[in-house]
Amino acid sequence: MKKYITYILLFTVKSYVVLAQVLLPTFESAFDKQHRFNPDVIKSKSIKRIIYEISDKKDFEEVVNKKLTETYEFNEQGFLTRYYYTTIAKTIEKQITTGPIYKHRRLISNGSTYSINNYSYDTVSQTYFYNAKNIVLSRYCDGGNYYESKYYRYTPDGFLTKELRYKENNLSKDKSIFILGSQQLLGEDSMQYQKYNLKQVKQITLNNENRPYKETIINLDSIGQTTSLNESYTAAGWITQSRVFKYNNNSRLVKAEFKGNTGNTVNLQITYEYEKNELLTEKHFKNETLVKEISYVSDYNLGLLNSIVIRDPINKSIRIIKLRYEYNSLSNSDKK
């Protein structure tokens, strides 16, 4: 039970499954943009920062490098403390004209005109703060002046009991420094729990008026892994959402499935394939149609993930991500 309460947050402080790979597929990250980072690997290898260098390629076209990056920073315990990425704020098309070209005083070309794109960027960031056991604050910035924070409260046993969302004002003109000014409460959720037995718990979520609006039945297996989450809503009893998770004999996630009817009925499935405990591929399906395939390439000499290739079969494109590592000590510089 306590494991699930920890996992419903953005990051897991301690995982009961120890993997070698830097990314850690878990049930709570299955339908997120990216898997959690494995704090045990981050800590053991003294990783300070991981930079994703991103390129895109359409089928039958050249690779396009728009200099997009994602950066992940970690503390000495291996927990993520800051995540920020670049987005294209503006695209400026520039015309380039070349003059005539001569060879041995003979005109061989009258020149040509072509266009190139120049980009301006915004940096979107998310910062995380921890107490001894759990994440207590996550703060989002849109790259401008908008800040939104989530504060988490727990029982002494580590059970999440409250989540508060605030719009906040930064008094500092230097965006690398945050000085809290005003706060505006945007929302508040409270959680209560009923434990039926060792394998089943009900979570009741209440709004800021202390009224229950959602119930979640949490099912666990014999070793405490979450096997399913079934949600129902008080105001609309016909709305249901369910997640089902399957594991292999090594407790690695091999399948995740989501079903919901909040709008059109949707069925999402993700399958995971491993080799020697390393995640090799995952496939994403929407209503039984393959919508994304991800390949993970590791450097087995270093024991670290080297690159990620994301294939979009519908739009016929590929995203190529190269991982670059920075370390906490100079002694690790040879690992780069």
N, C-alpha and C positions, 0 to 999 in steps of 0.2 A: 504493500500500500504506500509506504513512504517513498518508494522508488517512483511510483507514478506521480505523486505530488511534486517531486523534484522535477520530473521530466515534462510536466505541462508547462514549464518555463522555457525560455529561449535556449538555455544551455544546461547541460548536466554537469554537476560538480564532480561526481564520482560514478563511473559506469561499472556495472557488474560484469560486463563483457570486455575483455582486454584484447584489442586488435592491434596488429602491427602497422596497419596503414594509418596515415595522418587523418583521413576522413573516417568518420564512424557512423555507418548507417544504423539508425535506430527508429523505433516506431514513431516517435514524436517528430522526427525530421523527414519522414517518408514523403510527405506531400508539400514540403517546403522547397524553396529555391535551391537550397544546398544542404548537404548533410552537416552534422556537427563535427567539429574537430576533436580528435582524440587527445584529451589532456595528458594522458600517460606518455604518448609519443612526443607531444610538444615539450613536455618537461624533461624527458630523458635525453632528448637531443638538443636541449637548450635553445629552442627556436624562439626568436624574438618577434619575427615578422614574416609573413608569407605574402608575396605579391603575385597576383594573377595578371598576366599580360595577354590581352584578348585580341584575336583577329577573327574575321568573318570571311566566308567564301561561298558564293553561289555556285551551283553546278555549272561547269564549262566556263567559268570566269576566273580571273586572277584573285588571289587573296587580297583582301582590303584590310589594312591596318589603320584604324582611326585613333590609335593610341589610347584605347580604353583600358583602364586598370581597375582592379579591386585589391584592397590591402587589408590584411588582418593582423592585428597586433595582440600579443599575449603577455600575461604576467609570468613570474617565475614558477607559479604553480601549474602553468599550462592552460589557464583559462583565458578566453577571449575578452579583451578589454576595450578594443575599438575596431570597428569595421567601417571603411569608407571606400567609395567608388566614384568614378568619373562618369558623368552623363554629358551628352552633347547638347549644349544650350542653344547654339546657333551655328548654321552652316553657311559659309560664304563661298560662292562660286567665283573663281578668278580665271579670266581668259589669258592664255599665254600664246603669243605670236612669235614665230621664229622667222628670221629673215632668209633671203635667198642663199642657197648653198652652191659653192663653186668647187670644181675639181680640175686642177691643171688649167685654170682660167676659163673653164667651160661651165656654164650654168647647168646644173643637174637638177635643181629644185627651186621653185619659186617661194618656198617656205610653206608653213602651215600654221593653223590656229587650233589649239585644243584647250580644254578647261580642266582645272583642278579644284578640289574642295579644301578650304581651310576651315578649321573648327574652333569654336570657343567652348569651354567646359565649365560645368558646375561640379562641385564635390558634395555628395550626400554622405552623411555619416551617422553612425550609431555607436554610442559609448555605453559600457557596462561596468557596474560596480557590485562588489561582493562583500558579504560578511564572511565569517569563518566557514560557513557551509553552503550558503545559497546566494543567488543573485538578488540584490535588493533594489536596484535601480537600473533602468535602461533609458537612455536619452537619445532622441532622434533629431537631426537637423537636416532640412531640405536643401542645404547649400546656400540659403539666403538668411533670412531672419526668423524663420519659423522653427520653434523648438517644441517638441512634445515628449513628455516623460511618463514612464510607468514605474510606480513604486509598489513593491511587494512586501507583504507582512506574513509572518509565520508563527506557529505555535512553538513552544520550547522544543518539541519533538521534531520540528522541521516541516510540518504540514502547512501548505499555503492556505491562508485564511482570507486574504484581501488583496485586490489589485486595484490601484487608483491611477487614473490617467489625467494628466495636467497639460495644458498649454502654458509654456513658460516664456519669460522674457530674459534675454541675456543683456546685462548692463555693460559688458565689455565690448569695446570696439574691435579688439583683436579676437577673431573667431576661434583661434586656437585656445582661448581661455574662456571659461564659462563662469560668469558671476550672476547668481540668481537674483532676479528682480521680482516681478509679480508672478502669481500663479492663478490660473483659471481652471477649476475642476471641470473635466469633460465627461468623466464617467467613473463609476465605482462598482466593483463586483466583490461579493463575499462568498466564501465557500464553506459548506458544512458537509459532514461525511457520516454515512451509516455503514458500518462493517457487518456484512451478513455472515461471512466465513472467511477462511484464509484465501479463497480464490475469487471472491466477489465483494465489491464495494460500490455503494452509490454515492455520487457526488451531487450535491444540490447547490446551484449557483443562484445568488440573490442579487437584485439590482440595488441602486443607491437609496431606494425606498424600503429596503429590507424585505422585498417581496421575491419569492422564488420564481424564476422564469425558465430555468433549464435543469433537467436531471440527466445525469450521465451514469450508466451502469458500466463499471470497469471489471473486466474478467481477466484473471491471471492464471498462469500455469503453475506447475508444482515447484518451479524454481523462481517464481516471482516475475516472469516476463509477461508483459501485457499482451494478451491475445485478441482482445476486442474492446471497442468503446462504442456504446450505443446511446445516442442522445435523443431526447424528446423535449418539446417546448410547451410550457404551460399555456401560453396565449393562443397557440395554434397546435392542437394535439395531433393534427394530420402531418405536421412537419417532423420528419425523422432523418437522422444522419447516423451512419454506422461506419466503423473502421475495423477491419479484420487483419491480423498479422500472423504470419507463419515463419517458423525458424527451422534451420537444419540441426543436425546432431551436435554441432559446435556452437549452438545458440546464436548463429548469425541470421539476420533477417533475410529471408529469401522471397517473400511476397507480401505486398501490402495492397489492400483493396478498400476503396471508399465508395459508399452509395449514399445518395442524398436526393431529396425532392423539394428543396427550398425554391427552386425555379422549375426548369425542365429537369426531369429525372436524369441523373448523371451517374455513370459507373466508371471509376478510375481504378486502374490496376498498375502496379509496378512490380517487376520481377528483377531479382538480383542473382548474378552468377559470380562464383569465387573460384580461385585457384590458389592452393596453399595459403588459405586464410586471407588472401588479398582480393579485394573487390575488382573484378575485371570489367563487367558490363552491367548495365541496367536498362530496362526497356519500359517505356511509359505508354499505356494504352488509355484511350478515352472511348467509352462505349465500343470496346473491342477493336478499335482502330489504332494502329501504332502511330503515335504522335511525336515521340522522341526516343532516341537511342544514345546512350552515353557510354563511352569507352574510357577506361582509366589505365594509364601507362605508368609503371613504377620503375625506378632505378633500383634494382635489387642489390647492387653493391652498397648503396647508401641507405637502402631501406626506406625510401621516401617516394611519394608520388611525384612524378615528373611532369605529366601533362594530362589534360582532359579534352576529349573530342566529343562534341555534342552534335548529333545528326538530326536535322529536322526533315523528315521525308515528305511532309506535305508542302512546305515552302522550298524544298530542294536546296537546302543550305547547310553549311557546317560552321560551327563555332569552335575555334582552336584556342585552348587556354594553356599557356606555359606557366609553370610555377617556379618562382624564384624565392630562395630562402635567405633570411638574415638571422644571425645568431647572437646570443648574449655575450659570448666571449670570443676573443681573437683566436683561441685555440681551435674554434670550430670553423674558421674561415676557409679551411681546405675542403669543407663539405659543400661549398656553394657550387 
